[in-house]
Amino acid sequence: MTDRIDLDDTNFVDIVFQKQRLRISINMKFSEINDPNGICKDITGLGRWGNGDVELFMEHQDELDQIMEIVKQSFDAQAE
């Protein structure tokens, strides 16, 4: 038997492709994010497309490691 992770019926991250960057919505409350690099924006109550209260952008490939640390937090939170 294999281990299985049951996630909620919603996404842990939404990615919108834009002309010059990716807009990434993280399905967590802004207060729950550990963001030591200050790359996240609080979008609580702004009514943007996507799940959660956290938004960040990826404009350059060298930002990937920082962004994946944030994405992993959302994945781990939903997997619990």
PyMOL commands that set and color helices and strands:
alter all, ss='L'
color gray80, all
select helices_A, chain A and resi 30-32+61-79
alter helices_A, ss='H'
color red, helices_A
select strands_A, chain A and resi 13-17+22-26+41-42+54-58
alter strands_A, ss='S'
color yellow, strands_A
deselect
rebuild
show_as cartoon
